[in-house]
């Protein structure tokens, strides 16, 4: 039996297998998974590929300076599971969080997370897909439960009074509200909204998308 134990230890050493615990080399700086660690180490901290255990939680994936950092899978003791990107020990980036519910199907959040909070299916709530002759575009989300998109155009710092041509695939109704051309009763996400207008001999155009519901104001400067 003694010789067998010595042989097993020798095999583990030769194969490069390394197990570290909370008190040894390879410290994990998150108490919830800081009881036991297996994996790569740098300067006494978990760094690289590894696995970490706590009293009830478990993580497998990338580490950096003692924290989950990069892609990994975190499993809580209550059965919740997050698969995705981490930054300094927090869910940050693209991922999927499955939340266990009694007598009901799991609640699943798919998309982007920031500092452990789910921010939605998209990294940014809006984006510009094309532009011509545009100097600057600003997206502002105002208070209120109205789902609409107002558009303002400025040329050399002054509001442009010329008419705008606005189109979108959903043929959303456009009204003049408070002097601004506004897409009303918008069903989000709204995609491929085309805005075109002229200043003197110059033509300008902008195409944008907004994914998140709300009362939006798009300010275009030329």
C-alpha positions as a Markdown table, in Angstrom:
| # | Residue | x | y | z |
|---|---|---|---|---|
| 1 | Unk | 0.0 | 0.0 | 0.0 |
| 2 | Unk | 2.9 | 2.3 | 0.9 |
| 3 | Unk | 4.6 | 1.7 | -2.4 |
| 4 | Unk | 1.3 | 2.3 | -4.3 |
| 5 | Unk | 0.9 | 5.7 | -2.6 |
| 6 | Unk | 4.4 | 6.7 | -3.5 |
| 7 | Unk | 3.8 | 5.6 | -7.1 |
| 8 | Unk | 0.6 | 7.7 | -7.4 |
| 9 | Unk | 2.3 | 10.8 | -6.1 |
| 10 | Unk | 5.2 | 10.3 | -8.5 |
| 11 | Unk | 2.8 | 10.0 | -11.4 |
| 12 | Unk | 1.0 | 13.2 | -10.4 |
| 13 | Unk | 4.3 | 15.1 | -10.1 |
| 14 | Unk | 5.6 | 13.9 | -13.5 |
| 15 | Unk | 2.3 | 14.7 | -15.2 |
| 16 | Unk | 2.4 | 18.3 | -14.0 |
| 17 | Unk | -0.9 | 17.9 | -12.1 |
| 18 | Unk | -1.2 | 20.7 | -9.5 |
| 19 | Unk | -3.7 | 21.1 | -6.8 |
| 20 | Unk | -3.6 | 24.2 | -4.5 |
| 21 | Unk | -5.8 | 25.1 | -1.6 |
| 22 | Unk | -6.8 | 28.4 | 0.1 |
| 23 | Unk | -3.7 | 28.4 | 2.3 |
| 24 | Unk | -1.2 | 27.3 | -0.4 |
| 25 | Unk | 0.0 | 28.8 | -3.7 |
| 26 | Unk | -2.7 | 29.7 | -6.2 |
| 27 | Unk | -4.9 | 31.8 | -4.1 |
| 28 | Unk | -8.4 | 32.8 | -5.3 |
| 29 | Unk | -9.5 | 36.2 | -4.1 |
| 30 | Unk | -13.2 | 35.5 | -4.1 |
| 31 | Unk | -14.3 | 34.0 | -0.8 |
| 32 | Unk | -17.3 | 32.2 | -2.4 |
| 33 | Unk | -14.9 | 30.0 | -4.4 |
| 34 | Unk | -11.7 | 30.4 | -2.3 |
| 35 | Unk | -11.6 | 27.0 | -0.5 |
| 36 | Unk | -9.9 | 24.9 | -3.2 |
| 37 | Unk | -8.1 | 25.7 | -6.5 |
| 38 | Unk | -6.7 | 23.6 | -9.3 |
| 39 | Unk | -5.0 | 25.2 | -12.2 |
| 40 | Unk | -2.4 | 27.6 | -13.4 |
| 41 | Unk | -0.7 | 30.0 | -11.0 |
| 42 | Unk | 1.3 | 33.3 | -11.4 |
| 43 | Unk | 2.9 | 35.1 | -8.4 |
| 44 | Unk | 0.9 | 33.1 | -5.9 |
| 45 | Unk | -2.5 | 33.8 | -7.5 |
| 46 | Unk | -4.8 | 31.9 | -9.7 |
| 47 | Unk | -3.9 | 33.0 | -13.2 |
| 48 | Unk | -4.8 | 31.2 | -16.5 |
| 49 | Unk | -7.0 | 28.1 | -16.8 |
| 50 | Unk | -8.4 | 26.7 | -13.6 |
| 51 | Unk | -11.1 | 25.5 | -11.3 |
| 52 | Unk | -12.2 | 26.9 | -7.9 |
| 53 | Unk | -14.5 | 25.6 | -5.2 |
| 54 | Unk | -16.2 | 27.2 | -2.2 |
| 55 | Unk | -18.6 | 25.8 | 0.3 |
| 56 | Unk | -21.4 | 25.7 | -2.3 |
| 57 | Unk | -20.2 | 27.6 | -5.4 |
| 58 | Unk | -18.0 | 26.3 | -8.2 |
| 59 | Unk | -16.2 | 28.1 | -11.1 |
| 60 | Unk | -14.2 | 26.7 | -14.1 |
| 61 | Unk | -12.6 | 28.9 | -16.7 |
| 62 | Unk | -10.1 | 31.7 | -17.0 |
| 63 | Unk | -8.5 | 33.5 | -14.1 |
| 64 | Unk | -6.5 | 36.7 | -13.8 |
| 65 | Unk | -4.7 | 37.9 | -10.7 |
| 66 | Unk | -6.8 | 35.7 | -8.5 |
| 67 | Unk | -10.2 | 36.5 | -10.0 |
| 68 | Unk | -12.4 | 34.9 | -12.7 |
| 69 | Unk | -11.5 | 36.9 | -15.8 |
| 70 | Unk | -12.3 | 36.0 | -19.4 |
| 71 | Unk | -14.6 | 33.1 | -20.4 |
| 72 | Unk | -15.9 | 30.7 | -17.8 |
| 73 | Unk | -18.8 | 29.0 | -16.1 |
| 74 | Unk | -20.0 | 29.9 | -12.6 |
| 75 | Unk | -22.4 | 27.6 | -10.7 |
| 76 | Unk | -24.0 | 28.8 | -7.5 |
| 77 | Unk | -25.1 | 26.4 | -4.7 |
| 78 | Unk | -28.8 | 27.2 | -5.5 |
| 79 | Unk | -28.4 | 25.8 | -9.0 |
| 80 | Unk | -28.1 | 29.1 | -10.9 |
| 81 | Unk | -25.5 | 29.0 | -13.7 |
| 82 | Unk | -23.8 | 31.7 | -15.7 |
| 83 | Unk | -21.8 | 30.9 | -18.9 |
| 84 | Unk | -19.9 | 33.8 | -20.4 |
| 85 | Unk | -17.4 | 36.5 | -19.9 |
| 86 | Unk | -16.1 | 37.8 | -16.6 |
| 87 | Unk | -14.1 | 40.8 | -15.6 |
| 88 | Unk | -12.3 | 40.9 | -12.2 |
| 89 | Unk | -14.7 | 38.3 | -10.8 |
| 90 | Unk | -17.9 | 39.9 | -12.0 |
| 91 | Unk | -20.2 | 38.9 | -14.9 |
| 92 | Unk | -19.2 | 41.4 | -17.6 |
| 93 | Unk | -19.6 | 41.0 | -21.3 |
| 94 | Unk | -21.6 | 38.5 | -23.3 |
| 95 | Unk | -23.2 | 35.6 | -21.6 |
| 96 | Unk | -26.1 | 33.5 | -20.5 |
| 97 | Unk | -27.6 | 33.3 | -17.0 |
| 98 | Unk | -30.0 | 30.5 | -16.1 |
| 99 | Unk | -31.9 | 31.1 | -12.9 |
| 100 | Unk | -33.5 | 28.2 | -11.2 |
| 101 | Unk | -37.2 | 28.5 | -10.2 |
| 102 | Unk | -39.3 | 26.1 | -8.2 |
| 103 | Unk | -42.1 | 24.4 | -10.1 |
| 104 | Unk | -41.4 | 26.7 | -13.1 |
| 105 | Unk | -39.0 | 26.5 | -16.1 |
| 106 | Unk | -35.7 | 28.2 | -15.6 |
| 107 | Unk | -35.5 | 32.0 | -16.3 |
| 108 | Unk | -32.8 | 32.6 | -18.8 |
| 109 | Unk | -31.1 | 35.9 | -19.6 |
| 110 | Unk | -29.1 | 36.0 | -22.8 |
| 111 | Unk | -27.1 | 39.0 | -23.9 |
| 112 | Unk | -24.8 | 41.4 | -22.2 |
| 113 | Unk | -23.9 | 41.9 | -18.5 |
| 114 | Unk | -22.1 | 44.7 | -16.7 |
| 115 | Unk | -20.7 | 44.3 | -13.2 |
| 116 | Unk | -23.1 | 41.4 | -12.4 |
| 117 | Unk | -26.1 | 43.2 | -13.9 |
| 118 | Unk | -28.0 | 42.2 | -17.0 |
| 119 | Unk | -28.1 | 45.1 | -19.4 |
| 120 | Unk | -30.0 | 43.5 | -22.3 |
| 121 | Unk | -29.7 | 41.6 | -25.6 |
| 122 | Unk | -27.5 | 44.3 | -27.0 |
| 123 | Unk | -24.2 | 45.7 | -25.8 |
| 124 | Unk | -25.4 | 49.2 | -26.7 |
| 125 | Unk | -29.1 | 50.2 | -27.0 |
| 126 | Unk | -28.5 | 51.9 | -30.4 |
| 127 | Unk | -26.1 | 52.0 | -33.3 |
| 128 | Unk | -25.4 | 54.0 | -36.5 |
| 129 | Unk | -25.2 | 51.7 | -39.5 |
| 130 | Unk | -24.3 | 54.3 | -42.2 |
| 131 | Unk | -23.8 | 58.0 | -42.6 |
| 132 | Unk | -22.9 | 60.6 | -45.2 |
| 133 | Unk | -22.0 | 64.2 | -44.5 |
| 134 | Unk | -22.7 | 63.9 | -40.8 |
| 135 | Unk | -20.4 | 65.5 | -38.2 |
| 136 | Unk | -21.9 | 64.1 | -35.0 |
| 137 | Unk | -24.8 | 62.0 | -33.8 |
| 138 | Unk | -26.1 | 61.9 | -30.2 |
| 139 | Unk | -28.7 | 59.5 | -28.7 |
| 140 | Unk | -30.6 | 60.7 | -25.6 |
| 141 | Unk | -33.1 | 58.7 | -23.7 |
| 142 | Unk | -35.6 | 61.0 | -21.9 |
| 143 | Unk | -37.9 | 60.2 | -19.0 |
| 144 | Unk | -41.4 | 58.9 | -19.6 |
| 145 | Unk | -43.1 | 55.7 | -20.8 |
| 146 | Unk | -43.7 | 56.9 | -24.3 |
| 147 | Unk | -42.2 | 54.8 | -27.1 |
| 148 | Unk | -41.1 | 57.4 | -29.7 |
| 149 | Unk | -38.1 | 58.7 | -31.5 |
| 150 | Unk | -37.7 | 62.5 | -32.1 |
| 151 | Unk | -35.1 | 63.8 | -34.5 |
| 152 | Unk | -33.4 | 67.2 | -34.4 |
| 153 | Unk | -30.8 | 68.4 | -37.0 |
| 154 | Unk | -28.3 | 71.2 | -36.4 |
| 155 | Unk | -26.1 | 72.9 | -39.0 |
| 156 | Unk | -23.3 | 75.1 | -37.7 |
| 157 | Unk | -24.9 | 75.0 | -34.3 |
| 158 | Unk | -28.3 | 76.3 | -35.5 |
| 159 | Unk | -31.4 | 74.2 | -35.8 |
| 160 | Unk | -32.2 | 73.2 | -39.3 |
| 161 | Unk | -35.7 | 74.1 | -40.5 |
| 162 | Unk | -35.6 | 72.3 | -43.8 |
| 163 | Unk | -37.8 | 69.3 | -44.1 |
| 164 | Unk | -36.4 | 65.9 | -43.3 |
| 165 | Unk | -37.1 | 62.7 | -45.2 |
| 166 | Unk | -37.5 | 59.9 | -42.7 |
| 167 | Unk | -38.3 | 56.3 | -43.6 |
| 168 | Unk | -38.2 | 52.9 | -41.8 |
| 169 | Unk | -39.3 | 49.4 | -42.9 |
| 170 | Unk | -42.2 | 49.4 | -40.5 |
| 171 | Unk | -43.7 | 52.6 | -42.0 |
| 172 | Unk | -43.9 | 54.1 | -38.5 |
| 173 | Unk | -46.2 | 57.2 | -38.3 |
| 174 | Unk | -44.2 | 60.4 | -38.3 |
| 175 | Unk | -45.6 | 63.6 | -36.6 |
| 176 | Unk | -44.3 | 67.1 | -35.9 |
| 177 | Unk | -44.2 | 67.3 | -32.1 |
| 178 | Unk | -42.8 | 70.5 | -30.6 |
| 179 | Unk | -41.1 | 71.3 | -33.8 |
| 180 | Unk | -39.3 | 68.0 | -34.1 |
| 181 | Unk | -40.1 | 65.2 | -36.6 |
| 182 | Unk | -41.1 | 62.3 | -34.4 |
| 183 | Unk | -41.7 | 58.6 | -35.0 |
| 184 | Unk | -44.7 | 57.8 | -32.7 |
| 185 | Unk | -46.0 | 54.6 | -31.2 |
| 186 | Unk | -42.8 | 52.9 | -32.1 |
| 187 | Unk | -42.5 | 49.1 | -31.7 |
| 188 | Unk | -38.9 | 48.4 | -30.6 |
| 189 | Unk | -36.5 | 47.3 | -31.8 |
| 190 | Unk | -36.7 | 49.8 | -34.7 |
| 191 | Unk | -34.2 | 49.1 | -37.4 |
| 192 | Unk | -32.9 | 50.8 | -40.6 |
| 193 | Unk | -34.3 | 54.2 | -39.9 |
| 194 | Unk | -33.2 | 56.4 | -42.8 |
| 195 | Unk | -32.9 | 60.2 | -42.4 |
| 196 | Unk | -31.9 | 62.4 | -45.3 |
| 197 | Unk | -31.8 | 66.1 | -45.9 |
| 198 | Unk | -29.9 | 68.9 | -47.7 |
| 199 | Unk | -28.0 | 72.0 | -46.7 |
| 200 | Unk | -27.4 | 74.2 | -49.7 |
| 201 | Unk | -25.7 | 72.1 | -52.3 |
| 202 | Unk | -24.8 | 69.3 | -49.9 |
| 203 | Unk | -26.7 | 66.1 | -49.2 |
| 204 | Unk | -26.7 | 64.3 | -45.9 |
| 205 | Unk | -28.0 | 60.9 | -44.8 |
| 206 | Unk | -28.0 | 58.8 | -41.7 |
| 207 | Unk | -29.2 | 55.3 | -41.0 |
| 208 | Unk | -29.6 | 54.1 | -37.4 |
| 209 | Unk | -31.2 | 51.4 | -35.2 |
| 210 | Unk | -32.6 | 51.6 | -31.6 |
| 211 | Unk | -33.1 | 48.4 | -29.7 |
| 212 | Unk | -34.3 | 49.5 | -26.3 |
| 213 | Unk | -37.8 | 50.9 | -25.6 |
| 214 | Unk | -38.1 | 54.5 | -24.5 |
| 215 | Unk | -38.6 | 58.1 | -25.3 |
| 216 | Unk | -35.5 | 58.8 | -27.5 |
| 217 | Unk | -34.1 | 62.0 | -29.0 |
| 218 | Unk | -31.6 | 61.7 | -31.9 |
| 219 | Unk | -29.5 | 64.9 | -32.4 |
| 220 | Unk | -27.8 | 65.1 | -35.8 |
| 221 | Unk | -25.1 | 67.8 | -36.4 |
| 222 | Unk | -23.6 | 68.7 | -39.7 |
